[in-house]
Amino acid sequence: MPHTNSETEGSSDSSAPLVVVLLGPTASGKTALSLELAERFNLEILNVDSRQLYREMDVGTAKPSPDQQARIRHHLLDLRDPDQPITLQEFQQEALKAVNHSLTKRGAAFLVGGSGLYLKALTGGLRPPAVPPQPALRRELANLGQPVCHQLLTYADPDAAMRIASADAVRTQRALEVLYATGAPMSSQTSASPPPWRVLELGLNPADLRQRIGQRTQSLYSDGLLEETQRLRERYGPDLPLLQTIGYGEALQVLDGTLSHQAAIAQTTRRTQQFAKRQRTWFRRQHQPHWLPDDNPLSEAGQLIEAGLG
């Protein structure tokens, strides 16, 4: 991808504090590069991966390991139990507190992740509708099943349905919940107010991403995805929406004996590649990062951050 203007959104005031964003599709190398940059610039890492917000979901989400978290302090990990969905607005509130704390403590903040809507909520100042959870409605939607729910969303709020993966039960239910509570599509209720920071967006999009995803999927199984999925199923039940997401859904089928180990790896790899394609499309349309070169992303990222910090 071509390089673009690296300072995007946020404040145009050159004296405003700097928020650095490292974004990219899954398996693009964000974790390794973020650790190097955080060490170099004495920053802490603020997670913007929607599944890493949940406790007990470590292997399947490729959450930074305990050693990596000991090396650099991470924030916005393990905010909730898996059966307690966090809304975009709730995440935004927590993340804004973390950003402001980092700006005060470190003079800059460092956001790392691939969840496009969550990033946009911070860098673009999106204001999602303030609708509290509707437990009874969520139970009804869960009983309907995710394919039916996403079909309903496609009919009622096609813009939201385009942004939400067909297997993402958590966000599908949230969009339907907002529609039910307010009578208006969520996509029509989201306004924006740019935050009072400068935003430096850096992007990773390696040419060998498909191979990386294949290797990542193999690692999930060798690192204990089946065991983690079994623990989650025993504690929260097989209908937990997060257990229908990429990786966990296939692992459940292996545990149930309806999918072979190798078929699960192939299916997870294929679904992840499709997801990465959607992520790339989102970043291309909604963000204008400086795309870092494959051969030496650390050097170029370091130069851009140094220039941004002045």
C-alpha positions as CSV (number, residue, x, y, z in Angstrom):
1,M,0.0,0.0,0.0
2,P,1.2,3.5,-0.6
3,H,2.4,5.7,2.2
4,T,-0.1,8.4,3.2
5,N,-0.1,11.4,5.4
6,S,0.6,9.8,8.8
7,E,-1.2,12.4,11.0
8,T,-4.9,11.7,10.8
9,E,-8.0,12.9,12.6
10,G,-7.7,14.3,16.1
11,S,-6.6,17.9,16.8
12,S,-4.7,20.0,14.2
13,D,-3.0,21.9,17.0
14,S,0.7,21.2,16.8
15,S,1.0,21.7,20.6
16,A,-1.6,19.1,21.4
17,P,-0.5,15.8,23.0
18,L,0.3,12.9,20.7
19,V,-1.5,9.6,20.5
20,V,0.3,6.9,18.5
21,V,-1.8,4.2,16.9
22,L,-0.4,0.9,15.6
23,L,-3.0,-0.8,13.5
24,G,-3.2,-3.7,11.0
25,P,-5.0,-6.9,10.3
26,T,-4.7,-10.0,12.5
27,A,-1.3,-11.7,12.5
28,S,0.4,-8.7,10.9
29,G,3.1,-8.4,13.7
30,K,1.6,-5.7,15.8
31,T,2.5,-7.3,19.2
32,A,6.2,-7.7,18.4
33,L,6.6,-4.2,17.0
34,S,4.6,-2.6,19.7
35,L,6.8,-4.0,22.4
36,E,9.9,-2.7,20.6
37,L,8.4,0.8,20.2
38,A,7.0,0.9,23.8
39,E,10.5,0.1,25.1
40,R,12.2,2.6,22.9
41,F,9.8,5.5,23.8
42,N,9.0,4.5,27.4
43,L,5.3,4.0,26.7
44,E,2.7,1.6,27.9
45,I,0.4,-0.3,25.6
46,L,-3.3,0.3,25.4
47,N,-5.1,-2.7,23.9
48,V,-7.7,-2.1,21.1
49,D,-8.6,-5.7,20.3
50,S,-12.2,-6.4,21.1
51,R,-11.8,-10.1,22.2
52,Q,-8.8,-9.4,24.4
53,L,-11.0,-7.3,26.6
54,Y,-12.3,-10.5,28.1
55,R,-10.7,-12.7,30.9
56,E,-9.8,-16.3,30.3
57,M,-9.6,-15.8,26.5
58,D,-5.9,-15.8,26.1
59,V,-4.8,-18.4,23.5
60,G,-7.7,-18.0,21.0
61,T,-7.3,-14.2,21.0
62,A,-3.4,-14.3,20.8
63,K,-3.4,-12.1,23.9
64,P,0.1,-10.9,24.9
65,S,1.8,-13.5,27.0
66,P,2.5,-13.0,30.7
67,D,6.2,-12.5,29.8
68,Q,5.3,-9.8,27.3
69,Q,3.0,-8.1,29.7
70,A,5.8,-8.2,32.3
71,R,8.1,-6.6,29.8
72,I,5.7,-3.7,29.0
73,R,2.7,-2.8,31.0
74,H,-0.5,-3.3,29.1
75,H,-3.9,-1.7,29.7
76,L,-7.5,-2.5,28.6
77,L,-7.0,-6.3,28.8
78,D,-9.2,-8.6,30.8
79,L,-11.9,-6.0,31.6
80,R,-14.8,-8.4,31.8
81,D,-15.7,-12.0,32.2
82,P,-16.7,-13.6,28.8
83,D,-20.4,-13.7,29.7
84,Q,-20.5,-9.9,30.4
85,P,-20.4,-8.2,27.0
86,I,-18.9,-4.7,26.9
87,T,-20.5,-2.2,24.7
88,L,-18.6,0.2,22.4
89,Q,-19.6,3.1,24.6
90,E,-18.3,1.3,27.8
91,F,-15.1,0.5,26.1
92,Q,-14.7,4.1,24.9
93,Q,-15.2,5.3,28.4
94,E,-12.5,3.0,29.8
95,A,-10.1,3.7,27.0
96,L,-10.4,7.4,27.2
97,K,-9.5,7.2,30.9
98,A,-6.5,5.1,30.0
99,V,-5.4,7.5,27.2
100,N,-5.7,10.5,29.4
101,H,-3.8,8.8,32.2
102,S,-1.0,7.9,29.8
103,L,-0.8,11.4,28.4
104,T,-0.5,12.8,31.9
105,K,2.1,10.2,33.0
106,R,4.1,9.6,29.8
107,G,3.4,12.6,27.6
108,A,2.0,10.4,24.9
109,A,-0.3,7.4,24.5
110,F,0.1,4.2,22.5
111,L,-2.9,2.4,21.1
112,V,-2.4,-1.1,19.5
113,G,-5.0,-3.3,17.9
114,G,-7.0,-4.3,14.9
115,S,-10.6,-3.7,16.0
116,G,-11.4,-0.9,13.5
117,L,-14.6,0.4,15.1
118,Y,-13.0,0.5,18.5
119,L,-10.1,2.4,17.1
120,K,-12.4,4.8,15.2
121,A,-14.3,5.5,18.5
122,L,-11.1,6.8,20.0
123,T,-9.3,8.5,17.1
124,G,-12.4,9.9,15.4
125,G,-14.3,10.6,18.6
126,L,-17.3,8.5,17.7
127,R,-20.3,8.9,20.1
128,P,-22.2,5.6,20.1
129,P,-25.8,5.7,21.5
130,A,-26.1,5.3,25.3
131,V,-28.4,2.3,25.5
132,P,-28.1,0.1,28.6
133,P,-28.0,-3.7,28.1
134,Q,-31.3,-5.5,27.6
135,P,-30.9,-8.9,29.2
136,A,-34.3,-10.3,28.3
137,L,-33.9,-9.2,24.6
138,R,-30.4,-10.7,24.5
139,R,-31.7,-14.1,25.7
140,E,-34.4,-14.0,23.0
141,L,-31.8,-13.1,20.3
142,A,-29.5,-15.9,21.5
143,N,-32.4,-18.4,21.2
144,L,-33.0,-17.2,17.6
145,G,-29.4,-18.0,16.7
146,Q,-26.7,-15.9,15.1
147,P,-27.6,-16.5,11.4
148,V,-31.1,-15.3,12.0
149,C,-30.0,-12.3,14.1
150,H,-27.5,-11.2,11.4
151,Q,-30.2,-11.6,8.7
152,L,-32.5,-9.4,10.8
153,L,-29.8,-6.8,11.2
154,T,-29.1,-6.9,7.4
155,Y,-32.8,-6.0,6.8
156,A,-33.1,-3.4,9.6
157,D,-29.7,-1.7,9.6
158,P,-27.7,-2.7,6.5
159,D,-24.9,-0.3,7.2
160,A,-24.3,-1.9,10.6
161,A,-24.6,-5.3,9.1
162,M,-21.9,-4.6,6.6
163,R,-19.5,-3.6,9.4
164,I,-20.2,-6.6,11.6
165,A,-19.0,-10.1,10.7
166,S,-21.8,-12.6,10.2
167,A,-20.5,-14.7,13.1
168,D,-20.0,-11.8,15.6
169,A,-22.9,-12.5,17.9
170,V,-21.9,-9.9,20.5
171,R,-21.9,-6.9,18.1
172,T,-24.9,-8.2,16.2
173,Q,-27.0,-8.4,19.3
174,R,-25.8,-5.0,20.4
175,A,-26.9,-3.4,17.1
176,L,-30.3,-5.0,17.4
177,E,-30.5,-4.0,21.0
178,V,-30.0,-0.3,20.1
179,L,-32.6,-0.6,17.3
180,Y,-35.1,-2.2,19.7
181,A,-34.5,0.3,22.5
182,T,-34.5,3.5,20.4
183,G,-36.5,2.6,17.2
184,A,-33.6,3.8,15.0
185,P,-30.6,2.1,13.5
186,M,-27.4,2.3,15.4
187,S,-25.6,3.4,12.3
188,S,-27.8,6.6,12.2
189,Q,-27.2,7.4,15.8
190,T,-23.4,7.6,15.9
191,S,-22.0,11.1,15.8
192,A,-18.4,12.2,16.0
193,S,-16.4,14.8,17.8
194,P,-12.6,14.7,17.2
195,P,-10.6,14.3,20.4
196,P,-8.1,17.0,21.6
197,W,-5.0,15.1,20.6
198,R,-2.9,14.7,17.5
199,V,-3.1,11.2,16.2
200,L,-0.3,9.4,14.4
201,E,-1.5,6.3,12.8
202,L,1.0,3.6,11.7
203,G,-0.1,0.5,9.8
204,L,1.2,-3.0,9.2
205,N,0.1,-4.9,6.1
206,P,2.8,-7.5,5.3
207,A,2.9,-9.1,1.9
208,D,3.1,-12.6,3.5
209,L,0.0,-12.1,5.7
210,R,-1.8,-15.3,4.4
211,Q,1.2,-17.4,5.4
212,R,1.4,-15.6,8.8
213,I,-2.2,-16.4,9.4
214,G,-1.6,-20.1,8.6
215,Q,1.3,-20.2,11.1
216,R,-0.8,-18.3,13.7
217,T,-3.6,-20.9,13.4
218,Q,-1.2,-23.8,13.8
219,S,0.2,-22.1,16.9
220,L,-3.2,-21.6,18.5
221,Y,-3.7,-25.4,18.6
222,S,-0.2,-26.2,19.7
223,D,-0.5,-23.5,22.5
224,G,-3.7,-25.0,23.9
225,L,-6.8,-23.6,22.1
226,L,-8.8,-26.8,22.6
227,E,-8.0,-26.9,26.3
228,E,-9.0,-23.2,26.7
229,T,-12.2,-23.7,24.8
230,Q,-13.1,-26.7,26.9
231,R,-12.6,-24.7,30.1
232,L,-14.8,-21.8,28.7
233,R,-17.5,-24.3,27.7
234,E,-17.5,-25.9,31.1
235,R,-17.7,-22.6,32.9
236,Y,-20.1,-20.6,30.6
237,G,-21.8,-23.2,28.5
238,P,-21.5,-23.9,24.8
239,D,-23.9,-21.1,23.8
240,L,-21.6,-18.3,25.0
241,P,-21.6,-15.9,22.1
242,L,-17.8,-15.4,22.2
243,L,-17.4,-19.2,21.7
244,Q,-18.9,-18.8,18.3
245,T,-16.2,-16.4,17.1
246,I,-13.2,-17.4,14.9
247,G,-11.1,-20.2,16.3
248,Y,-13.3,-21.0,19.3
249,G,-16.2,-22.0,17.1
250,E,-14.0,-24.6,15.2
251,A,-12.5,-25.8,18.5
252,L,-16.0,-26.4,19.9
253,Q,-16.7,-28.6,16.9
254,V,-13.5,-30.6,17.4
255,L,-14.5,-31.1,21.0
256,D,-17.9,-32.2,19.9
257,G,-16.4,-34.6,17.4
258,T,-18.1,-33.0,14.4
259,L,-14.9,-31.6,12.9
260,S,-11.4,-33.1,12.6
261,H,-8.4,-31.4,14.0
262,Q,-6.9,-30.7,10.5
263,A,-10.3,-29.5,9.1
264,A,-10.6,-27.1,12.1
265,I,-7.2,-25.7,11.4
266,A,-8.1,-25.2,7.7
267,Q,-11.5,-23.7,8.4
268,T,-10.0,-21.3,11.1
269,T,-7.3,-20.3,8.7
270,R,-9.8,-19.6,5.9
271,R,-12.1,-17.6,8.2
272,T,-9.2,-15.6,9.6
273,Q,-8.0,-14.7,6.1
274,Q,-11.5,-13.5,5.3
275,F,-11.6,-11.5,8.4
276,A,-8.2,-9.9,7.7
277,K,-9.5,-8.9,4.2
278,R,-12.4,-7.1,5.9
279,Q,-10.0,-5.4,8.3
280,R,-7.9,-4.2,5.4
281,T,-11.0,-2.8,3.7
282,W,-12.0,-1.0,6.9
283,F,-8.5,0.5,7.4
284,R,-8.4,1.7,3.8
285,R,-11.8,3.4,4.0
286,Q,-11.8,4.7,7.6
287,H,-8.1,5.5,8.4
288,Q,-5.2,7.0,6.6
289,P,-2.2,5.4,8.3
290,H,1.4,5.6,7.3
291,W,1.9,2.0,6.0
292,L,5.2,0.7,7.3
293,P,7.6,-1.2,5.1
294,D,7.9,-4.9,5.5
295,D,11.7,-5.0,5.6
296,N,12.2,-2.6,8.5
297,P,9.0,-1.3,10.1
298,L,10.8,-0.5,13.4
299,S,13.1,2.0,12.0
300,E,10.5,4.0,10.0
301,A,8.0,3.8,12.9
302,G,10.6,5.1,15.3
303,Q,11.5,8.1,13.0
304,L,7.8,9.0,12.6
305,I,7.2,8.9,16.4
306,E,10.3,10.9,17.1
307,A,9.1,13.5,14.6
308,G,5.7,13.5,16.2
309,L,7.0,13.9,19.7
310,G,9.2,16.8,18.5
